[in-house]
């Protein structure tokens, strides 16, 4: 019961820890990525440092992979594209591949980190104000508005980062990678360009339409805060 009575204080502590963990994990990930690649190339006889990220899709001919149903007639179901997680060996000597990987991942990581740090920081501020008894205050109004704009900015930047990742890694795959083992579609002679890439939505939280709607909802809540603050100020003046 004591934890529930001091809920704002407990949430403030939680958001503080989450904010620090986000920064620490992002820094550790970058350091690990940099030093592991260097160590693999200089101290390992057969260097191999594989990272699995993003979603690759394979464009195939309709009859390359068959689907058979025990109720539908033949040809009722077909599959023209296959999807799976894409793995990249950063210890390879392919500079174009490593560059495409970094340009695909780093922007997405930056957007996700900035979003989480800003969100946790603002939520921590709201909880701290509530803990002091400041509910309908100018500070909370500004913080709630900031949270709304953080969601909106993240949705736009996250969508842009996902498009950029698809452009960078997809460009490398279309220029340098040929699909083997499956019959590719007629638009991709020899298999070149049959492999595509898409950044999964889970990489950047609340990117796209979902984050945009949440941001607009939070901005609407901030207007309710504004009205509550105006009523509180009016009552204080009346008393």
HUNORWO-V876677 format. One record per residue. N is the residue number from 1. RES is the residue in three letters. SS is DSSP state (helix for helix, strand for strand, loop for the rest). Layout:
# HUNORWO-V876677
[[N | RES | SS] [N | RES | SS]]
This chain:
# HUNORWO-V876677
[[1 | UNK | loop] [2 | UNK | helix] [3 | UNK | helix] [4 | UNK | helix] [5 | UNK | helix] [6 | UNK | loop] [7 | UNK | helix] [8 | UNK | helix] [9 | UNK | helix] [10 | UNK | helix] [11 | UNK | helix] [12 | UNK | helix] [13 | UNK | helix] [14 | UNK | helix] [15 | UNK | helix] [16 | UNK | helix] [17 | UNK | helix] [18 | UNK | helix] [19 | UNK | helix] [20 | UNK | helix] [21 | UNK | helix] [22 | UNK | helix] [23 | UNK | helix] [24 | UNK | helix] [25 | UNK | helix] [26 | UNK | helix] [27 | UNK | helix] [28 | UNK | helix] [29 | UNK | helix] [30 | UNK | helix] [31 | UNK | helix] [32 | UNK | helix] [33 | UNK | helix] [34 | UNK | helix] [35 | UNK | helix] [36 | UNK | helix] [37 | UNK | helix] [38 | UNK | helix] [39 | UNK | helix] [40 | UNK | helix] [41 | UNK | helix] [42 | UNK | helix] [43 | UNK | helix] [44 | UNK | loop] [45 | UNK | loop] [46 | UNK | loop] [47 | UNK | loop] [48 | UNK | loop] [49 | UNK | loop] [50 | UNK | strand] [51 | UNK | strand] [52 | UNK | strand] [53 | UNK | strand] [54 | UNK | strand] [55 | UNK | strand] [56 | UNK | strand] [57 | UNK | strand] [58 | UNK | strand] [59 | UNK | strand] [60 | UNK | strand] [61 | UNK | loop] [62 | UNK | loop] [63 | UNK | loop] [64 | UNK | loop] [65 | UNK | loop] [66 | UNK | loop] [67 | UNK | loop] [68 | UNK | loop] [69 | UNK | loop] [70 | UNK | loop] [71 | UNK | loop] [72 | UNK | loop] [73 | UNK | loop] [74 | UNK | loop] [75 | UNK | loop] [76 | UNK | loop] [77 | UNK | loop] [78 | UNK | loop] [79 | UNK | loop] [80 | UNK | loop] [81 | UNK | strand] [82 | UNK | strand] [83 | UNK | strand] [84 | UNK | strand] [85 | UNK | strand] [86 | UNK | strand] [87 | UNK | strand] [88 | UNK | strand] [89 | UNK | strand] [90 | UNK | loop] [91 | UNK | loop] [92 | UNK | loop] [93 | UNK | loop] [94 | UNK | loop] [95 | UNK | helix] [96 | UNK | helix] [97 | UNK | helix] [98 | UNK | helix] [99 | UNK | helix] [100 | UNK | helix] [101 | UNK | helix] [102 | UNK | helix] [103 | UNK | helix] [104 | UNK | helix] [105 | UNK | helix] [106 | UNK | helix] [107 | UNK | helix] [108 | UNK | helix] [109 | UNK | helix] [110 | UNK | helix] [111 | UNK | helix] [112 | UNK | helix] [113 | UNK | helix] [114 | UNK | helix] [115 | UNK | helix] [116 | UNK | helix] [117 | UNK | helix] [118 | UNK | helix] [119 | UNK | helix] [120 | UNK | helix] [121 | UNK | helix] [122 | UNK | helix] [123 | UNK | helix] [124 | UNK | helix] [125 | UNK | helix] [126 | UNK | helix] [127 | UNK | helix] [128 | UNK | helix] [129 | UNK | helix] [130 | UNK | helix] [131 | UNK | helix] [132 | UNK | loop] [133 | UNK | loop] [134 | UNK | loop] [135 | UNK | loop] [136 | UNK | loop] [137 | UNK | loop] [138 | UNK | helix] [139 | UNK | helix] [140 | UNK | helix] [141 | UNK | helix] [142 | UNK | helix] [143 | UNK | helix] [144 | UNK | helix] [145 | UNK | helix] [146 | UNK | helix] [147 | UNK | helix] [148 | UNK | helix] [149 | UNK | helix] [150 | UNK | helix] [151 | UNK | helix] [152 | UNK | helix] [153 | UNK | helix] [154 | UNK | helix] [155 | UNK | helix] [156 | UNK | helix] [157 | UNK | helix] [158 | UNK | helix] [159 | UNK | helix] [160 | UNK | helix] [161 | UNK | helix] [162 | UNK | helix] [163 | UNK | helix] [164 | UNK | helix] [165 | UNK | helix] [166 | UNK | helix] [167 | UNK | helix] [168 | UNK | helix] [169 | UNK | helix] [170 | UNK | helix] [171 | UNK | helix] [172 | UNK | helix] [173 | UNK | helix] [174 | UNK | helix] [175 | UNK | helix] [176 | UNK | helix] [177 | UNK | loop] [178 | UNK | strand] [179 | UNK | loop] [180 | UNK | loop] [181 | UNK | loop] [182 | UNK | loop] [183 | UNK | loop] [184 | UNK | strand] [185 | UNK | loop] [186 | UNK | loop] [187 | UNK | loop] [188 | UNK | loop] [189 | UNK | helix] [190 | UNK | helix] [191 | UNK | helix] [192 | UNK | strand] [193 | UNK | loop] [194 | UNK | loop] [195 | UNK | strand] [196 | UNK | strand] [197 | UNK | strand] [198 | UNK | strand] [199 | UNK | loop] [200 | UNK | loop] [201 | UNK | helix] [202 | UNK | helix] [203 | UNK | helix] [204 | UNK | loop] [205 | UNK | loop] [206 | UNK | loop] [207 | UNK | loop] [208 | UNK | loop] [209 | UNK | helix] [210 | UNK | helix] [211 | UNK | helix] [212 | UNK | helix] [213 | UNK | helix] [214 | UNK | helix] [215 | UNK | helix] [216 | UNK | helix] [217 | UNK | helix] [218 | UNK | helix] [219 | UNK | helix] [220 | UNK | helix] [221 | UNK | helix] [222 | UNK | helix] [223 | UNK | helix] [224 | UNK | helix] [225 | UNK | helix] [226 | UNK | helix] [227 | UNK | helix] [228 | UNK | helix] [229 | UNK | helix] [230 | UNK | helix] [231 | UNK | helix] [232 | UNK | helix] [233 | UNK | helix] [234 | UNK | helix] [235 | UNK | helix] [236 | UNK | helix] [237 | UNK | helix] [238 | UNK | helix] [239 | UNK | loop]]
